[in-house]
């Protein structure tokens, strides 16, 4: 049962409803993929400025109405943030401050991470209050925008790969983002074993994070299709699915490929009896794309790298395993409060690890990152926060298709975050807010069209 302090009408307009709010939500859904990995507040971080706009609108509405939706999950989230701001920061500041890394003191690093946590917590609260009481049409439009923009970016990544590999042209890959955070180096050409391989990276200049973007996008689309939320005729649906899958494969993110395989198998097992045609269609489409990529010129080095992963000979995989092990060891030695925000980077080299960017090195695992930073004092509230949202989503998923869509999408994000811990980007918190408002929000206004045959 939701602990909301504000009750919205089940039908009719919201108690306070500025059209600008909905348009800002649509704008965020459209622009966050372009610069979603802006982990510092650079001058051209579009999602950040959209969040600022939503914050101003939310404050204006509060001043006018003195109404604010407070959900019980906020309590767990604030306890999680307090563990960073108070316990964790005090823990690292009170330690030996003379120990630095690459010119940064422990306090500098702690404050940097605290700002990230503060930003995503505030963004989550703003997202939930912006979405609270919205009609189902708003949520469906957000879904449509995400799928449409995602398809365009996935196709861009495929075109990068095709023009470079098959036509030896750099016309598209020379398009660089204006984001200051990633303007310093190029990530396009990667070495897989003895071969240099081009990895499609869309607009992000970092293939792994492009893969992180593609997997939840594909999951949203597939689950929406299975629940009758379609983007057009069946041929259009199939083309979109092929674009997403092909973009993942030419991206060469093993994390993304394995995550898709696991989620696809689980999806097929989940729906094979309820909707066998759609489940088999998804499985067949994925198999066709996989075979096509394996038989292509890049198939051999890709399969070689996958073999090295399972043989524990892949450098990237070994690095992730070492980071996870180190994060676990740091937590075991400091179980209750951790070592403070960012303290892992100071201990990682001493435990045998090294990375050229160690100034902000992390365990590359959301769970071990939180445990290493703030121990059980922050980890338990974070789990309770997720449990509160996901439990409500599981209960509503059968009756509300969009709840099922974002339940699977959030689950995909959490699976991927076991090998890359960019949990401080806005998109995870945006989709958590969508999920919370869809399942526990005050007065979600349903449309009359049956969900089983709904078109976005």
Secondary structure, 3 states (H helix, E strand, C coil): CCCCCCCCCCCCCCCCCCHHHHHHHHHHHHHHHHHCCCCCCCCCCHHHHHHHHHHHHHHHHHHHHCCCCCCCHHHHHHHHHHHHHHHHHHHHHCCCCCCEECCEEHHHHHHHHHHHHHHHHHHHHHHHHHHCCCEHHHHHHHHHHHHHHHHHHHHHHHHHHHHHHCCCCCCCCCCCCCCHHHCCCCCCEEEECCEEEECCCCCCCCHHHHHHHHHHHHHHHHHHHHCCCECCCHHHHHHHHHHHHHHHHHHCCHHHHHHHHHHHHHHHHHHCCCCHHHHHHHHHHHHHHHHHHHHCCCHHHHHHHHHHHHCCCCHHHHHHHHHHHHHHHHHHHCCCCCCCCCCHHHHHHHHCCCCCCHHHCCCCCHHHHHHHHHHHHHHHHHHHHHHHHHHHHHHHCCCCHHHHHHHHHHHHHHHHCCCCCCCCCHHHHHHHHHHHHHHHCCCCECCCCCHHHCEC
